[in-house]
Amino acid sequence: MVGSIPAFEPPDGGALFRAMMKTEMGSTGDSSDAQTLKGVAGSPGMARGTARVIRSLAEAGKLQPGDVLVAQMTLPPWTPLFGIAGAVVTDIGGVLSHCAIVAREYRIPAVVGAGRATKAVQDGQMLEVDGSAGVVRLLSSPAEEEDHSS
């Protein structure tokens, strides 16, 4: 490249544009309650299930029917997982993200833009996903789930 990079000033698209960008970047995941995650209502409905934190498609085999898929974000190759999951929670996303659109098509609840879901949720934990309100409740720890299953 020859010369200096020209200054770029993004256009101000108004309040709606700023709100969309804020949620797309996952900045809504703040909550004072350690047992609750707040995000964006991506797809309506309510579901309870075992959390499966999946960081790559290589881990997709651990998702069982009815489990809650917890991921940083989803992309088109992840679409078949929506047919298995009972609900989806992502760190990043907004109402027009891949996750939200596909979850609505599959008619499963989704909370997107939860910010810290992949850090706060442990694999095997019982979750309640309220896709209509954009809220995820952590109902138990994985150790408690093991106690109930034995």
Backbone bond lengths (Angstrom), bond angles and torsions (degrees), N, CA, C in turn:
res aa  C-N    CA-C-N  psi(-1)  N-CA   C-N-CA  omega(-1)  CA-C   N-CA-C  phi
1 M - - - 1.438 - - 1.524 108.61 -
2 V 1.296 115.99 135.75 1.455 121.64 179.70 1.523 108.53 -107.15
3 G 1.321 116.11 134.81 1.463 119.91 178.10 1.521 111.75 89.46
4 S 1.306 114.97 -170.15 1.464 120.00 -178.81 1.526 109.94 -100.78
5 I 1.302 114.80 157.93 1.457 120.58 179.01 1.528 108.02 -75.54
6 P 1.326 116.82 128.01 1.462 118.59 -179.94 1.529 110.41 -66.61
7 A 1.334 115.94 147.48 1.464 121.24 177.13 1.525 108.40 -66.12
8 F 1.312 115.83 136.17 1.454 120.57 -179.96 1.517 108.88 -117.55
9 E 1.282 115.85 122.74 1.460 121.45 177.53 1.522 107.12 -113.53
10 P 1.362 117.82 109.04 1.463 118.39 -178.76 1.523 110.91 -64.01
11 P 1.319 117.38 142.47 1.457 120.11 179.92 1.526 110.38 -67.12
12 D 1.317 116.67 146.27 1.452 120.91 177.04 1.521 107.11 -86.65
13 G 1.305 116.14 110.94 1.459 121.14 -178.66 1.511 113.29 -87.63
14 G 1.319 118.28 7.67 1.451 120.95 179.13 1.518 111.83 95.80
15 A 1.314 115.09 -177.68 1.467 122.02 -175.46 1.530 111.76 -63.09
16 L 1.328 117.35 -39.82 1.467 120.13 -179.37 1.524 110.62 -63.64
17 F 1.337 117.07 -43.61 1.463 121.30 178.73 1.522 110.47 -61.48
18 R 1.337 117.52 -45.19 1.470 121.00 179.96 1.525 110.55 -63.36
19 A 1.326 118.55 -39.99 1.467 121.85 179.13 1.527 110.63 -65.34
20 M 1.341 116.53 -41.44 1.468 119.51 178.99 1.521 110.54 -64.16
21 M 1.314 117.53 -43.20 1.459 120.52 -179.29 1.521 110.66 -65.47
22 K 1.320 117.46 -37.57 1.459 121.02 179.11 1.523 110.24 -62.06
23 T 1.330 117.99 -46.87 1.455 119.82 -179.35 1.514 111.79 -73.59
24 E 1.312 118.83 -32.83 1.462 120.62 178.38 1.515 111.09 -63.43
25 M 1.331 117.18 -29.52 1.453 120.59 -178.93 1.519 112.18 -87.97
26 G 1.331 116.98 3.42 1.450 120.31 174.37 1.513 114.63 74.75
27 S 1.314 119.12 28.99 1.453 120.49 -176.12 1.516 113.47 -91.11
28 T 1.334 119.56 9.56 1.452 121.04 -179.76 1.513 112.33 -94.87
29 G 1.300 119.32 -0.13 1.451 122.25 -172.62 1.509 115.52 -79.41
30 D 1.329 118.92 26.85 1.454 121.51 178.73 1.521 109.43 -89.37
31 S 1.315 116.20 138.78 1.449 120.98 176.92 1.508 108.35 -155.90
32 S 1.333 115.92 138.64 1.454 119.22 178.34 1.522 110.90 -82.01
33 D 1.322 118.28 -18.16 1.457 123.19 179.71 1.525 109.52 -90.64
34 A 1.329 116.83 122.51 1.468 121.22 -177.38 1.522 112.17 -68.15
35 Q 1.327 117.92 -18.24 1.465 121.42 -178.77 1.523 112.82 -98.19
36 T 1.321 117.63 6.48 1.462 121.79 -177.82 1.516 110.18 -133.37
37 L 1.323 115.66 135.13 1.461 122.27 173.29 1.520 107.30 -114.40
38 K 1.316 116.52 136.44 1.456 120.55 177.86 1.517 109.03 -113.81
39 G 1.306 115.06 138.75 1.451 121.54 177.85 1.507 109.89 -146.69
40 V 1.307 115.65 -147.93 1.457 123.02 -179.89 1.523 108.45 -105.49
41 A 1.324 116.29 136.30 1.459 121.30 176.58 1.525 108.01 -69.01
42 G 1.334 116.38 100.31 1.458 121.30 -175.36 1.514 114.18 -89.07
43 S 1.341 116.51 -35.85 1.453 122.43 179.52 1.523 107.09 -152.57
44 P 1.336 118.24 129.32 1.462 120.45 -172.76 1.521 113.67 -70.23
45 G 1.323 113.91 159.67 1.457 121.27 176.39 1.512 111.21 124.32
46 M 1.327 114.63 172.21 1.459 122.05 -178.52 1.525 107.40 -131.50
47 A 1.341 115.13 137.41 1.469 119.71 177.82 1.519 109.48 -149.40
48 R 1.320 114.91 149.15 1.463 122.11 172.08 1.507 107.73 -120.14
49 G 1.324 115.41 142.67 1.455 118.43 178.74 1.512 111.75 -175.56
50 T 1.310 114.36 174.65 1.452 122.24 178.72 1.517 109.24 -80.71
51 A 1.324 116.31 130.97 1.467 121.08 -179.30 1.518 110.69 -74.06
52 R 1.307 115.76 136.94 1.459 122.87 171.20 1.523 107.04 -126.64
53 V 1.327 115.25 104.69 1.462 121.11 179.31 1.518 107.23 -81.13
54 I 1.322 115.83 113.62 1.463 121.69 -175.49 1.520 108.10 -118.30
55 R 1.322 115.22 116.54 1.459 120.84 -176.59 1.529 112.96 -95.86
56 S 1.327 117.20 -17.77 1.466 121.12 177.10 1.520 108.57 -153.95
57 L 1.316 116.49 164.48 1.461 119.84 179.02 1.524 112.47 -64.45
58 A 1.326 117.53 -20.38 1.462 120.65 177.01 1.531 111.42 -63.23
59 E 1.335 117.86 -23.50 1.465 122.45 179.33 1.528 112.76 -94.21
60 A 1.310 118.70 2.76 1.462 122.56 -173.99 1.518 113.54 -60.40
61 G 1.318 118.05 -24.94 1.461 121.75 -178.53 1.513 114.36 -63.95
62 K 1.315 118.14 -20.07 1.465 119.18 -179.98 1.529 112.96 -81.19
63 L 1.342 118.46 -9.92 1.468 122.34 177.69 1.522 109.81 -76.63
64 Q 1.338 116.01 122.45 1.460 122.33 178.88 1.528 109.58 -109.58
65 P 1.341 118.24 159.44 1.467 120.16 -179.42 1.528 111.81 -53.98
66 G 1.328 115.84 129.75 1.456 122.21 178.68 1.516 115.12 90.13
67 D 1.340 118.29 -10.33 1.460 121.21 178.25 1.527 110.31 -67.48
68 V 1.332 115.37 159.00 1.468 121.14 175.61 1.524 107.73 -95.37
69 L 1.315 116.15 116.20 1.463 122.40 177.48 1.526 108.42 -76.52
70 V 1.328 117.08 119.90 1.461 122.82 177.74 1.529 106.60 -116.57
71 A 1.330 116.67 120.73 1.466 121.12 -176.00 1.520 109.90 -146.50
72 Q 1.323 115.64 162.63 1.460 119.12 175.97 1.527 109.21 -63.76
73 M 1.326 116.29 -46.09 1.463 123.18 175.95 1.518 107.15 -164.31
74 T 1.326 116.78 169.86 1.457 119.88 175.71 1.522 109.40 -122.02
75 L 1.321 114.43 154.50 1.460 122.78 178.12 1.525 107.96 -131.25
76 P 1.327 119.60 168.73 1.468 121.03 -176.75 1.532 116.03 -48.61
77 P 1.339 121.12 -39.39 1.467 117.82 178.91 1.537 113.91 -63.30
78 W 1.320 118.31 -15.74 1.467 122.68 179.53 1.531 111.91 -83.31
79 T 1.325 118.48 -9.63 1.459 122.32 -172.99 1.530 114.07 -51.95
80 P 1.327 122.30 -41.79 1.472 120.07 179.14 1.532 114.09 -58.87
81 L 1.329 118.05 -24.03 1.464 120.91 179.49 1.525 111.87 -67.12
82 F 1.326 117.81 -24.53 1.459 121.58 179.87 1.532 111.02 -67.72
83 G 1.317 117.47 -24.31 1.464 121.37 176.55 1.519 112.40 -75.43
84 I 1.316 117.35 -15.49 1.467 123.12 -179.93 1.528 110.58 -100.16
85 A 1.322 116.42 -41.85 1.466 121.98 -173.73 1.521 112.53 -68.94
86 G 1.333 115.34 148.32 1.458 121.43 173.81 1.514 111.27 -88.20
87 A 1.338 116.88 -21.22 1.470 123.70 178.13 1.522 107.93 -165.45
88 V 1.338 116.01 165.63 1.462 121.13 -179.13 1.527 109.03 -135.33
89 V 1.342 115.10 140.23 1.468 122.17 175.52 1.518 107.17 -132.19
90 T 1.349 117.06 130.37 1.462 120.27 178.28 1.525 111.27 -127.76
91 D 1.332 114.70 154.17 1.463 121.56 176.51 1.525 111.14 -71.98
92 I 1.322 116.43 -38.26 1.461 123.43 -172.43 1.520 108.54 -119.39
93 G 1.322 116.45 144.88 1.453 119.73 173.46 1.509 113.05 142.01
94 G 1.298 114.48 168.19 1.461 123.11 178.27 1.515 108.30 -143.11
95 V 1.320 116.97 -172.90 1.466 120.77 -176.09 1.527 112.87 -64.27
96 L 1.337 117.47 -19.93 1.466 120.16 178.68 1.528 112.30 -106.09
97 S 1.321 117.12 12.80 1.466 120.08 178.10 1.527 110.33 -73.97
98 H 1.315 115.98 162.24 1.459 121.65 178.01 1.518 110.73 -53.15
99 C 1.309 117.00 -47.92 1.463 121.33 -177.18 1.524 111.60 -58.18
100 A 1.315 117.39 -49.62 1.461 121.20 -177.43 1.533 111.68 -62.86
101 I 1.305 116.30 -44.21 1.470 120.05 -178.60 1.522 111.25 -64.90
102 V 1.321 117.02 -46.97 1.472 120.28 -178.09 1.531 110.62 -68.30
103 A 1.330 117.41 -39.09 1.469 120.07 178.15 1.531 110.71 -61.18
104 R 1.322 117.32 -39.71 1.467 119.48 176.77 1.519 110.96 -64.57
105 E 1.322 117.27 -38.95 1.469 120.76 178.28 1.531 111.42 -64.08
106 Y 1.330 116.41 -38.73 1.470 121.39 179.48 1.528 112.10 -84.66
107 R 1.328 116.81 -5.39 1.465 123.77 -179.88 1.529 112.30 58.00
108 I 1.347 115.28 45.81 1.456 120.22 173.68 1.529 108.50 -120.46
109 P 1.334 117.95 147.69 1.465 120.44 179.97 1.525 111.77 -63.58
110 A 1.329 115.32 145.73 1.465 120.46 176.11 1.519 110.17 -145.40
111 V 1.329 115.17 135.88 1.455 122.77 170.26 1.520 105.58 -117.19
112 V 1.322 116.43 120.07 1.457 121.82 -177.60 1.530 109.61 -115.44
113 G 1.320 116.39 160.10 1.457 120.05 179.32 1.521 113.01 66.32
114 A 1.342 117.11 32.42 1.466 121.21 -178.32 1.524 111.95 -78.10
115 G 1.314 117.85 -3.74 1.463 122.31 171.59 1.505 116.95 77.61
116 R 1.313 117.76 -57.90 1.465 120.99 -173.26 1.525 113.41 -129.11
117 A 1.308 117.84 22.43 1.465 121.19 -175.79 1.522 112.67 -58.19
118 T 1.319 118.26 -44.80 1.469 120.01 -177.73 1.523 112.10 -67.71
119 K 1.322 117.93 -16.98 1.474 121.58 176.72 1.522 111.28 -94.33
120 A 1.329 117.21 -38.61 1.462 121.79 -174.98 1.529 112.85 -80.93
121 V 1.328 117.15 -30.27 1.458 121.59 -176.71 1.524 109.41 -94.75
122 Q 1.319 115.44 135.08 1.459 120.74 177.14 1.521 109.53 -103.78
123 D 1.319 115.20 145.44 1.457 121.00 177.79 1.524 109.26 -57.33
124 G 1.322 117.87 129.56 1.454 122.32 178.72 1.514 114.30 95.66
125 Q 1.315 117.13 -6.62 1.456 121.72 -179.69 1.524 110.05 -75.57
126 M 1.335 118.01 145.38 1.464 121.64 176.83 1.527 108.63 -84.15
127 L 1.350 115.80 130.46 1.462 122.21 -178.34 1.519 110.74 -124.16
128 E 1.325 114.81 154.85 1.452 121.86 168.63 1.521 106.34 -121.23
129 V 1.313 116.77 121.39 1.463 122.75 -177.12 1.522 108.73 -108.77
130 D 1.332 115.96 118.92 1.459 122.00 175.75 1.524 107.44 -106.97
131 G 1.320 115.31 92.43 1.457 121.09 -177.44 1.510 113.55 -70.31
132 S 1.330 117.71 -18.96 1.461 120.93 178.51 1.523 111.71 -76.85
133 A 1.342 116.54 -34.56 1.464 121.70 -178.38 1.525 113.14 -100.09
134 G 1.331 117.80 -12.04 1.463 120.62 -177.57 1.516 112.70 74.34
135 V 1.337 116.90 36.22 1.460 121.92 -176.42 1.526 110.42 -126.77
136 V 1.347 114.99 138.24 1.465 121.91 175.30 1.524 106.75 -120.41
137 R 1.335 116.49 127.82 1.468 121.14 177.66 1.522 108.92 -108.79
138 L 1.338 115.82 130.46 1.458 122.07 176.50 1.520 106.47 -87.90
139 L 1.336 117.59 110.20 1.459 122.13 -172.40 1.515 113.70 -89.58
140 S 1.319 117.44 -27.10 1.464 120.03 -178.51 1.511 109.77 -156.83
141 S 1.323 114.67 168.58 1.463 120.20 173.96 1.523 107.57 -96.28
142 P 1.343 118.63 161.05 1.462 120.28 177.98 1.526 112.33 -59.00
143 A 1.333 118.53 -33.24 1.468 121.55 179.45 1.528 110.73 -64.34
144 E 1.349 116.59 -39.69 1.452 120.42 177.96 1.525 110.90 -64.40
145 E 1.325 117.14 -37.81 1.467 121.00 178.94 1.525 110.91 -64.30
146 E 1.347 116.96 -39.05 1.459 120.19 178.62 1.524 110.53 -65.73
147 D 1.355 118.04 -37.56 1.453 122.40 178.01 1.515 111.30 -62.76
148 H 1.350 117.54 -39.50 1.448 121.77 -179.44 1.523 112.40 -71.56
149 S 1.326 117.45 -29.75 1.467 120.56 -176.06 1.521 112.94 -82.97
150 S 1.345 118.13 -15.61 1.463 118.19 -179.35 1.503 112.94 -95.64
